[in-house]
Amino acid sequence: MKTCPVSKLPVTAKPHWKSEHPGYTKKLDLIGDDILHAFVETSHPITLQTLSKELVNSVTGEGRFSEKPLYLVWDMKNIVDISYNYKQGINDLIYHHGPKFSVVVFYNIDPGCRLILETFASIVPDDMTVLLRDDYGDAMRTIMDFKAGRAEEAGHTRKEGSPEALLKRQFLATVARISWLDMLNQQISLPPLDSPFHPYFKAISLMQEDLKVRETLREHELQRIKEDYEQRLTQKIILLNAQVELNRKEQQQFAQEKAALKSRISAQEMELTRISTAVGEKGSALHLLCDQIKNLEIDPQVKQRMIDLSQGMLETELTEKRLKTELTAGDSEFLSKLQKRHPNLNQRELRVGLMVKLNYDTREIARSIGISTRGMESIRYRMHKKLSLDKHKSIKTYLSELAGEA
């Protein structure tokens, strides 16, 4: 196992203790049982964009840390800037969702990040210390001094330094609270008028007032936008409701027209059925008349003319158009019998019944009447019910029995 060269403590590194970011990989190691070492792997200068809270919580969760203080050593090598989003993430980690670090030490600090880290150090809670060091050795020795209780004698106190240094920290803390934490209403303590720092604190105070006014204007604008949006939404809802009502009325009108058309179609089908039945009955009568004429003892030429005339009447164009098949006397009798036995059958069902009796299959019948095979199956299913047949008895069997009845 790897060992820290300064503290001689074991270093634990797991493959999944990392988070990938565009251009770099952030990693965490555990030194001993209470020191986290953070660093990035990259070959070029980067800007930290997003704080990996999940990574920190994952490592601390697997470490099963007790209630004792935690320490963080942060290698800033190749980090030249920190985004505003990352600053927000740091504050969220410290004040809300992260583990409680007693001491955080940054090292290998680029000049472009130093002021940011000093600002961060100025706003952390009182029970947390943030320090800046030159290299890993200095950082780890600082941590070990705190762990051994030698922070004061080693000069690691958080509020060490001259009055100017304390004012600088106060200045940075004020700026951070306004810009990082949106604390626009905090009280700013101004140094005396003769202090060289007075103009800087006064400038912050004026900036704070400007930001308050801007925030008020922004809230008013948001309220105006909200009211405008609500007004537009109300208008859209009114239009939508009007369209829904119009659609409802059109649907009612459509339903009425559909019902009227169905009624007309039903009446026409009944009329066609009546005509078809009448034609069938007339055909039977004509066949009977032909048979009687043949038995008459009259002039052969007159007899033949009468027979020819009767047969011509049997082959009417109307019947062929209605059923698209040439009717025999037996067919006409069958149609008449079927219509009388089942007056609830419409003209198309009578035609289907005849074709079923004549041994046409489902596909041929569908093609003959101009519908799909599935549509034909639906017609046969309805006919089975209209004929009041047992489920085990076929339409073909029933119609054959009906045709054979005297």
C-alpha positions as CSV (number, residue, x, y, z in Angstrom):
1,M,0.0,0.0,0.0
2,K,1.2,3.5,-0.8
3,T,2.3,5.7,2.1
4,C,2.3,9.4,2.6
5,P,6.0,10.6,2.6
6,V,5.3,13.3,5.1
7,S,2.9,11.8,7.6
8,K,3.9,8.1,6.9
9,L,0.1,7.3,7.0
10,P,-1.3,4.8,4.5
11,V,-2.9,6.2,1.4
12,T,-6.1,4.5,0.1
13,A,-7.0,5.0,-3.6
14,K,-10.0,3.3,-5.3
15,P,-10.7,3.3,-9.0
16,H,-14.1,4.8,-8.7
17,W,-13.1,7.6,-6.4
18,K,-13.0,10.0,-9.4
19,S,-15.3,12.2,-11.5
20,E,-14.8,13.0,-15.2
21,H,-15.1,16.5,-16.5
22,P,-14.4,18.1,-19.9
23,G,-10.6,18.3,-20.1
24,Y,-9.7,16.8,-16.7
25,T,-10.4,14.2,-14.1
26,K,-10.9,15.0,-10.5
27,K,-9.8,12.4,-7.9
28,L,-9.8,11.8,-4.2
29,D,-7.5,9.7,-2.0
30,L,-7.8,8.9,1.7
31,I,-4.7,9.5,3.8
32,G,-4.9,7.6,7.1
33,D,-8.6,7.5,8.2
34,D,-9.5,11.2,8.3
35,I,-7.5,13.2,5.7
36,L,-8.9,13.6,2.1
37,H,-6.4,14.5,-0.7
38,A,-8.1,16.1,-3.7
39,F,-6.3,16.7,-7.1
40,V,-6.9,16.8,-10.8
41,E,-5.3,14.9,-13.6
42,T,-4.7,17.1,-16.6
43,S,-1.8,18.1,-18.8
44,H,-2.9,21.7,-19.4
45,P,-4.3,24.6,-17.4
46,I,-8.0,24.4,-16.6
47,T,-10.8,26.2,-15.0
48,L,-12.8,24.3,-12.4
49,Q,-16.4,24.2,-13.6
50,T,-18.6,22.0,-11.5
51,L,-18.1,20.8,-7.9
52,S,-18.4,17.0,-7.5
53,K,-20.4,16.8,-4.3
54,E,-21.4,13.2,-5.1
55,L,-17.7,12.2,-5.2
56,V,-17.0,13.8,-1.8
57,N,-20.0,12.2,-0.2
58,S,-19.2,8.8,-1.8
59,V,-15.7,8.8,-0.4
60,T,-16.7,10.0,3.0
61,G,-19.6,7.5,3.0
62,E,-17.4,4.5,2.2
63,G,-14.8,5.7,4.7
64,R,-17.3,5.3,7.6
65,F,-15.9,8.3,9.4
66,S,-16.7,8.8,13.0
67,E,-17.7,12.1,14.6
68,K,-14.0,13.1,14.8
69,P,-12.9,16.1,12.6
70,L,-12.1,15.6,8.9
71,Y,-9.3,17.3,7.0
72,L,-8.9,18.2,3.4
73,V,-5.7,18.7,1.4
74,W,-6.3,20.2,-2.0
75,D,-3.7,20.2,-4.8
76,M,-4.4,23.2,-7.1
77,K,-1.8,22.3,-9.7
78,N,-2.8,23.3,-13.3
79,I,-5.9,25.1,-11.9
80,V,-5.8,28.7,-13.1
81,D,-9.4,29.8,-12.4
82,I,-12.6,28.8,-10.6
83,S,-16.0,29.4,-12.2
84,Y,-18.9,31.1,-10.5
85,N,-20.9,27.8,-10.6
86,Y,-18.0,26.1,-8.8
87,K,-18.0,28.8,-6.1
88,Q,-21.7,28.3,-5.5
89,G,-21.0,24.5,-5.2
90,I,-18.3,25.1,-2.6
91,N,-20.7,27.2,-0.5
92,D,-23.5,24.6,-0.9
93,L,-21.1,21.8,0.2
94,I,-19.9,23.7,3.3
95,Y,-23.2,25.1,4.5
96,H,-25.7,22.5,3.5
97,H,-24.9,19.0,2.2
98,G,-21.3,18.2,2.7
99,P,-19.2,16.6,5.4
100,K,-17.8,18.9,8.1
101,F,-14.2,19.7,7.5
102,S,-12.2,21.1,10.4
103,V,-9.2,22.2,8.3
104,V,-8.8,22.7,4.5
105,V,-5.4,23.4,3.1
106,F,-4.7,24.4,-0.5
107,Y,-1.3,24.1,-2.1
108,N,0.4,24.6,-5.5
109,I,-1.7,27.7,-5.9
110,D,-1.7,29.6,-9.2
111,P,-1.6,33.4,-8.8
112,G,-4.9,33.7,-10.7
113,C,-6.6,31.6,-8.0
114,R,-5.0,32.9,-4.8
115,L,-7.4,35.8,-4.3
116,I,-10.4,33.5,-4.9
117,L,-9.1,31.1,-2.3
118,E,-8.4,33.9,0.2
119,T,-12.0,35.1,-0.3
120,F,-13.3,31.6,0.3
121,A,-11.2,31.4,3.5
122,S,-12.7,34.6,4.7
123,I,-16.4,33.4,4.7
124,V,-16.2,29.8,6.1
125,P,-17.9,29.1,9.4
126,D,-16.0,29.7,12.7
127,D,-15.5,26.0,13.3
128,M,-13.6,25.6,10.0
129,T,-10.1,26.8,9.0
130,V,-8.9,27.4,5.5
131,L,-5.2,27.9,4.9
132,L,-3.0,28.4,1.8
133,R,0.4,26.7,1.6
134,D,3.2,26.4,-1.0
135,D,3.5,22.6,-1.5
136,Y,2.3,19.2,-0.4
137,G,4.9,19.0,2.3
138,D,3.9,22.3,3.9
139,A,0.2,21.4,3.6
140,M,0.5,18.0,5.3
141,R,2.7,19.4,8.1
142,T,0.0,22.0,8.7
143,I,-2.6,19.2,8.9
144,M,-0.5,17.2,11.3
145,D,0.1,20.2,13.5
146,F,-3.7,20.6,13.8
147,K,-4.2,16.9,14.5
148,A,-1.5,17.1,17.2
149,G,-3.1,20.3,18.8
150,R,-0.1,22.5,17.8
151,A,-1.9,24.9,15.5
152,E,-1.4,28.0,17.8
153,E,2.3,27.5,18.4
154,A,2.9,26.6,14.7
155,G,1.3,29.9,13.6
156,H,-1.6,28.3,11.9
157,T,-4.4,30.4,13.6
158,R,-7.1,31.6,11.2
159,K,-7.1,35.2,12.5
160,E,-3.4,35.7,12.6
161,G,-1.8,38.8,11.0
162,S,-1.8,42.6,11.2
163,P,-4.9,44.9,11.4
164,E,-4.5,45.4,7.7
165,A,-4.7,41.7,7.1
166,L,-7.8,41.4,9.2
167,L,-9.4,44.3,7.3
168,K,-8.5,42.6,4.0
169,R,-10.2,39.4,5.2
170,Q,-13.3,41.4,6.3
171,F,-13.3,43.2,2.9
172,L,-13.1,39.9,1.0
173,A,-15.8,38.3,3.2
174,T,-18.1,41.2,2.4
175,V,-17.6,40.9,-1.3
176,A,-18.1,37.2,-1.2
177,R,-21.3,37.4,0.7
178,I,-22.7,39.9,-1.8
179,S,-21.5,38.2,-5.0
180,W,-21.4,34.5,-4.0
181,L,-24.3,34.3,-1.5
182,D,-26.6,37.1,-2.7
183,M,-26.6,38.6,0.8
184,L,-27.6,42.1,-0.2
185,N,-29.0,43.1,3.1
186,Q,-26.0,42.4,5.3
187,Q,-24.7,45.3,7.5
188,I,-21.4,46.6,6.3
189,S,-19.1,48.1,9.0
190,L,-17.2,51.0,7.6
191,P,-13.7,51.7,8.9
192,P,-12.9,55.3,10.2
193,L,-12.8,58.0,7.6
194,D,-9.1,58.4,8.0
195,S,-8.5,54.7,7.3
196,P,-7.0,53.9,3.9
197,F,-9.6,51.1,3.6
198,H,-12.6,53.4,4.1
199,P,-13.1,54.2,0.3
200,Y,-13.1,50.5,-0.5
201,F,-15.7,49.5,2.1
202,K,-17.7,52.6,1.1
203,A,-17.6,51.5,-2.6
204,I,-18.9,48.1,-1.5
205,S,-21.7,49.8,0.4
206,L,-22.7,51.8,-2.6
207,M,-22.5,48.7,-4.9
208,Q,-24.8,46.9,-2.4
209,E,-27.4,49.7,-2.7
210,D,-27.2,49.6,-6.5
211,L,-27.6,45.8,-6.4
212,K,-30.7,46.2,-4.2
213,V,-32.3,48.6,-6.6
214,R,-31.4,46.3,-9.5
215,E,-32.9,43.4,-7.7
216,T,-36.1,45.4,-7.0
217,L,-36.4,46.3,-10.7
218,R,-35.8,42.7,-11.6
219,E,-38.6,41.5,-9.3
220,H,-40.9,44.1,-10.8
221,E,-40.0,43.0,-14.3
222,L,-40.6,39.4,-13.3
223,Q,-44.0,40.3,-11.8
224,R,-44.9,42.1,-15.0
225,I,-43.9,39.1,-17.1
226,K,-45.8,36.8,-14.8
227,E,-49.0,38.9,-15.1
228,D,-48.6,39.2,-18.9
229,Y,-48.1,35.4,-19.0
230,E,-51.2,34.8,-16.9
231,Q,-53.2,37.1,-19.1
232,R,-52.1,35.4,-22.2
233,L,-52.8,32.0,-20.6
234,T,-56.3,33.1,-19.7
235,Q,-56.9,34.2,-23.3
236,K,-55.6,30.9,-24.6
237,I,-57.8,29.0,-22.2
238,I,-60.9,31.0,-23.4
239,L,-60.1,30.3,-27.0
240,L,-59.5,26.7,-26.3
241,N,-62.8,26.3,-24.4
242,A,-64.6,28.1,-27.3
243,Q,-62.9,25.7,-29.8
244,V,-63.9,22.7,-27.6
245,E,-67.5,23.9,-27.6
246,L,-67.5,24.4,-31.3
247,N,-66.1,20.9,-31.8
248,R,-68.8,19.5,-29.5
249,K,-71.6,21.2,-31.6
250,E,-70.0,20.0,-34.8
251,Q,-69.8,16.5,-33.4
252,Q,-73.5,16.7,-32.5
253,Q,-74.4,17.9,-36.0
254,F,-72.3,15.1,-37.5
255,A,-74.0,12.5,-35.3
256,Q,-77.4,13.8,-36.4
257,E,-76.5,13.8,-40.1
258,K,-75.0,10.3,-39.7
259,A,-78.2,9.0,-38.0
260,A,-80.3,10.6,-40.8
261,L,-78.1,8.9,-43.5
262,K,-78.3,5.6,-41.7
263,S,-82.1,5.9,-41.6
264,R,-82.2,6.7,-45.3
265,I,-79.9,3.8,-46.1
266,S,-82.0,1.4,-44.0
267,A,-85.2,2.5,-45.8
268,Q,-83.5,2.1,-49.2
269,E,-82.2,-1.3,-48.2
270,M,-85.7,-2.4,-47.1
271,E,-87.1,-1.1,-50.4
272,L,-84.5,-3.0,-52.4
273,T,-85.3,-6.1,-50.4
274,R,-89.0,-5.6,-51.1
275,I,-88.2,-5.2,-54.8
276,S,-85.9,-8.2,-54.9
277,T,-88.5,-10.3,-53.1
278,A,-91.2,-9.2,-55.5
279,V,-89.0,-10.0,-58.5
280,G,-88.3,-13.4,-57.0
281,E,-92.0,-14.1,-56.6
282,K,-92.8,-12.9,-60.1
283,G,-90.0,-15.1,-61.4
284,S,-91.7,-18.1,-59.7
285,A,-95.0,-17.2,-61.2
286,L,-93.5,-16.9,-64.7
287,H,-91.8,-20.3,-64.4
288,L,-95.2,-21.8,-63.4
289,L,-96.9,-19.9,-66.3
290,C,-94.3,-21.3,-68.7
291,D,-94.9,-24.9,-67.5
292,Q,-98.7,-24.4,-68.0
293,I,-98.2,-22.9,-71.5
294,K,-96.1,-25.9,-72.5
295,N,-99.1,-28.1,-71.6
296,L,-101.6,-26.1,-73.6
297,E,-102.9,-27.5,-76.9
298,I,-102.7,-24.4,-79.0
299,D,-101.0,-23.3,-82.2
300,P,-97.3,-24.2,-81.8
301,Q,-96.1,-20.9,-83.1
302,V,-98.3,-19.0,-80.7
303,K,-97.1,-21.3,-77.9
304,Q,-93.5,-20.7,-78.7
305,R,-93.9,-16.9,-78.8
306,M,-95.6,-17.0,-75.4
307,I,-92.8,-19.2,-73.9
308,D,-90.1,-16.9,-75.4
309,L,-91.9,-13.9,-73.9
310,S,-92.1,-15.5,-70.5
311,Q,-88.4,-16.5,-70.5
312,G,-87.4,-13.0,-71.6
313,M,-89.2,-11.6,-68.6
314,L,-87.4,-14.0,-66.3
315,E,-84.1,-12.8,-67.4
316,T,-84.6,-9.2,-66.3
317,E,-81.7,-6.9,-66.2
318,L,-82.9,-5.5,-62.8
319,T,-82.5,-8.8,-61.1
320,E,-79.0,-9.4,-62.6
321,K,-77.9,-5.9,-61.4
322,R,-79.2,-6.5,-57.9
323,L,-77.6,-9.8,-57.3
324,K,-74.9,-9.9,-60.0
325,T,-75.8,-13.4,-60.8
326,E,-78.4,-15.1,-63.0
327,L,-81.3,-16.2,-61.0
328,T,-83.0,-19.5,-61.5
329,A,-86.5,-20.3,-60.5
330,G,-85.2,-22.1,-57.5
331,D,-83.1,-19.1,-56.6
332,S,-86.1,-16.8,-56.8
333,E,-88.1,-19.2,-54.7
334,F,-85.3,-19.5,-52.2
335,L,-85.0,-15.7,-51.8
336,S,-88.7,-15.3,-51.4
337,K,-88.7,-18.0,-48.7
338,L,-85.7,-16.5,-46.9
339,Q,-87.1,-13.0,-46.9
340,K,-90.5,-14.2,-45.5
341,R,-88.8,-16.4,-42.8
342,H,-86.4,-13.6,-41.8
343,P,-87.8,-10.2,-42.7
344,N,-85.0,-8.6,-40.6
345,L,-82.4,-9.4,-43.2
346,N,-81.5,-6.5,-45.5
347,Q,-80.9,-6.7,-49.3
348,R,-77.2,-7.3,-49.0
349,E,-77.6,-10.1,-46.4
350,L,-80.2,-11.8,-48.7
351,R,-77.7,-11.7,-51.5
352,V,-75.0,-13.1,-49.3
353,G,-77.4,-15.8,-48.2
354,L,-78.0,-16.8,-51.8
355,M,-74.3,-16.9,-52.6
356,V,-73.6,-19.0,-49.5
357,K,-76.3,-21.5,-50.6
358,L,-74.7,-21.6,-54.1
359,N,-71.3,-22.7,-52.4
360,Y,-69.4,-19.4,-53.0
361,D,-66.6,-19.1,-50.4
362,T,-66.1,-16.0,-48.2
363,R,-63.4,-14.5,-50.4
364,E,-65.5,-14.8,-53.6
365,I,-68.5,-13.3,-51.9
366,A,-66.5,-10.4,-50.5
367,R,-65.0,-9.6,-54.0
368,S,-68.5,-9.9,-55.5
369,I,-70.1,-7.3,-53.2
370,G,-67.0,-5.1,-53.0
371,I,-65.9,-5.4,-49.4
372,S,-62.9,-6.9,-47.6
373,T,-62.7,-10.5,-46.4
374,R,-62.8,-9.3,-42.8
375,G,-65.9,-7.2,-43.6
376,M,-67.5,-10.3,-45.1
377,E,-66.7,-12.2,-41.9
378,S,-68.5,-9.5,-39.9
379,I,-71.6,-9.8,-42.1
380,R,-71.7,-13.6,-41.6
381,Y,-71.3,-13.1,-37.9
382,R,-74.3,-10.7,-37.8
383,M,-76.3,-13.0,-40.1
384,H,-75.7,-15.9,-37.8
385,K,-77.3,-13.9,-35.0
386,K,-80.2,-12.7,-37.1
387,L,-81.0,-16.2,-38.2
388,S,-81.0,-17.3,-34.5
389,L,-78.7,-20.2,-35.2
390,D,-77.0,-22.4,-32.5
391,K,-73.3,-21.7,-32.4
392,H,-72.6,-25.2,-33.7
393,K,-74.8,-24.8,-36.7
394,S,-73.4,-23.1,-39.9
395,I,-75.3,-20.7,-42.1
396,K,-74.6,-23.0,-45.1
397,T,-76.3,-25.9,-43.4
398,Y,-79.3,-23.9,-42.3
399,L,-79.8,-22.4,-45.8
400,S,-79.5,-25.7,-47.4
401,E,-82.2,-27.1,-45.1
402,L,-84.4,-24.0,-45.8
403,A,-84.0,-24.5,-49.6
404,G,-85.1,-28.2,-49.3
405,E,-88.2,-27.4,-47.3
406,A,-91.5,-28.0,-49.2
